[in-house]
Structure formats: C-alpha cells, structure tokens
Amino acid sequence: MGSENQSTVTTFVLLGFSIYPELKSVLFLVFCLVYTLTIAGNITIIVIIKNDPHLHTPMYFFLTNLSLLEICYTSNIVPKMLSDILTENRSVSMLACITQLYFFGSLGSTECFLLGVMAYDRYLAICHPLRYRSLMNNKVCVHLAASSWLSGFLATLIAVSLISQLHFCGPNKIKHFFCDLQPVLKLSCSDTFITETIAGTFASIILLGSCLLTVGSYVQIISTILRIPSSEGRQKAFSTCISHLTVVIIFYGAMIFMYVKPTTANSFGFNKILALLYTVVTPLLNPFIYTLRNKDVKKALRKAAGNIWITEKNASFLR
Ligand SMILES: *[C@@H]1O[C@H](CO)[C@@H](O)[C@H](O)[C@H]1NC(C)=O
C-alpha cells in the first residue's frame, strides 16, 4: 500500500473566478458591495427588532435568529472568496476547507429548520389564535430556535467526519469558489460511495422534512384564511405571513433548482451562478423583503430613524 508512496494532498486551491481575470476588479467591487449591504441590512433588522417592544413577538424573535444565521452563512463564504479574487494565493488548507464545508452544511440545515419553525409559528398564530400565546410562549420560542441550531450542527457532523477520513492524493484544484460537497468529493482518491450516500440521505431528510412542515403549515394557513368572511380580515391575516412565504419560496426554489437541474446544464458557469444565488443573494434579500413588505418593521425603522435625527438635533443644540 505505502510502497507506491502516493502523495497526500494537504492544501487545496480554489479556482473560483480565476478564469475571468479581466473581471477581477468588477467582481471584487460587486461582491464587496453586496456583502457590506447584507451585513448592514441584517444587523439593522436585529437592532430594530431588539429595540422596539412592539416587535417582541415570536415571529420577530425567529426573524432576528434568521438574520443572525444569514450573517454567519454569508460570512462563511464571501470574505474568503473576496480575498481569493484579489490575491494570487488561492490555497486553502485541508482543515479550513473541511471547516468551511461543515459550517456551510450546518448553517444550511439550520436555515431549513428555522424556516420550518417560522412556518409552524404562523400556522399556530393564524389557525389557533386563541391558544397561540400559551402554545408559543417565550420558553418554547427559545427552545425551538436553539434546537434548530443544535440539530443543524449535529446533523452535518456525521457526513463531514466521514469526509475528513477520505484520502486526497491530488489533483488539488477545486473548480468552485468555496469548499462545497461535490467539488471536494470529486478530488478524493478514496471510494466516496458511502460518504456520498450518507450525506445525500441526511440532506434529503432535512430538506424534505422541513419542506413538508412548511408546505403543511401553509396549506392549513391558506385554507383558514380563505374561510375568513371579510376581505379585510383575509388581507390582514395574509399580510403577516407574506414576507415569510416570499423568503421560503426563494430558499426552496434555489434548493429545488440545485437538485433537479438538468444534467446538460451541469456545465461550469451554471453551478457557480446557482451557488452565488444562495450564498450571496438570498442572505441579502431577507432584510429587504421584511422591511419593504412589512408594515410593523417599516414603522419601527421610521421611528428609529426619527430618534437618530432627534438625537443629532439635540446634540447640535448642545454644541
Ligand atoms: C437566537 O436563538 C438563540 C437560541 O434560542 C438565542 O440564544 C439567541 O439570542 C437568538 N439570537 C438572536 C439574535 O435573536
């Protein structure tokens, strides 16, 4: 076995966008701008909700958690990608690569669970309004959010520990801008069948499970809303879940697209564009969807902006 002395790869190179050297500065600027906006937008959501007592409800508690998640999710990918675009040294150690893969999988799973929990929260609020307060009390909220994070990080542990056991003997060039599952598995010299099967099974269970919970909740929600006699009442009930529904549709839309993409489209650029959609674009959209579509958040935002303005005015009086 050891007589051939197969070399063992300990670092990878992320090819990323290096095939477009002429676009280097444009790509860097665009991604830098989007990343800054994503972080600023999601932090704004967290701060606004924390500071406005009107928004201290389960729905907004889960929303701050989702914003926190989006910050982690995009920060796991984009800073390294930006530095890779800018510098010639695009190498990444085996450990860093596996860590990135682990966080990518864990945070993605957490997002599935959290979106499911948020749909269930809307289901209770709309279909069982009288029992909602007692069913979705503070303790339950904290437990549900904490278990989403915990199960996300535990579920990915098995697959990633299997991947860390694989042998890599070169080539070491990853045709992607981060350490995603498929591109990493492709480089292994070991038999990846078991690892691939287990990772695929976990991913399918998590995705299908949370998707069913979400779809089930919305079927109940919509049938309840349709039974509300007044159109004003219908609109009011619907407006509380439209933002979440939009986020859900974008998230699962991207996921389904990734799974059922035609094999002919499995070409080089396509995978990357799809990956950009859920690592860069979706985390940016969340805060905008919630602030633009949601009257309560808009009101809180205006109030906060007003407070800053008043404080500044007072400060200028004091000067
Ligand atoms: C998210 O949920 C966890 C677990 O319940 C909680 O400890 C944390 O404070 C929440 N984060 C935010 C930003 O709301």
Ligand as a Chemical Component Dictionary entry (heavy atoms), coordinates in Angstrom:
data_LIG
# 
_chem_comp.id                   LIG 
_chem_comp.type                 NON-POLYMER 
_chem_comp.pdbx_formal_charge   0 
_chem_comp.three_letter_code    LIG 
# 
loop_
_chem_comp_atom.comp_id 
_chem_comp_atom.atom_id 
_chem_comp_atom.alt_atom_id 
_chem_comp_atom.type_symbol 
_chem_comp_atom.charge 
_chem_comp_atom.model_Cartn_x 
_chem_comp_atom.model_Cartn_y 
_chem_comp_atom.model_Cartn_z 
_chem_comp_atom.pdbx_ordinal 
LIG C1 C1 C 0 -31.327 33.020 18.500 1  
LIG O1 O1 O 0 -31.767 31.929 19.277 2  
LIG C2 C2 C 0 -30.885 31.540 20.309 3  
LIG C3 C3 C 0 -31.397 30.276 20.922 4  
LIG O2 O2 O 0 -32.706 30.367 21.349 5  
LIG C4 C4 C 0 -30.753 32.684 21.300 6  
LIG O3 O3 O 0 -29.898 32.322 22.353 7  
LIG C5 C5 C 0 -30.202 33.897 20.564 8  
LIG O4 O4 O 0 -30.134 35.008 21.426 9  
LIG C6 C6 C 0 -31.048 34.240 19.374 10 
LIG N1 N1 N 0 -30.355 35.274 18.599 11 
LIG C7 C7 C 0 -30.903 36.430 18.240 12 
LIG C8 C8 C 0 -30.049 37.397 17.522 13 
LIG O5 O5 O 0 -32.065 36.670 18.470 14 
# 
loop_
_chem_comp_bond.comp_id 
_chem_comp_bond.atom_id_1 
_chem_comp_bond.atom_id_2 
_chem_comp_bond.value_order 
_chem_comp_bond.pdbx_ordinal 
LIG C1 O1 SING 1  
LIG C1 C6 SING 2  
LIG O1 C2 SING 3  
LIG C2 C3 SING 4  
LIG C2 C4 SING 5  
LIG C3 O2 SING 6  
LIG C4 O3 SING 7  
LIG C4 C5 SING 8  
LIG C5 O4 SING 9  
LIG C5 C6 SING 10 
LIG C6 N1 SING 11 
LIG N1 C7 SING 12 
LIG C7 C8 SING 13 
LIG C7 O5 DOUB 14 
# 
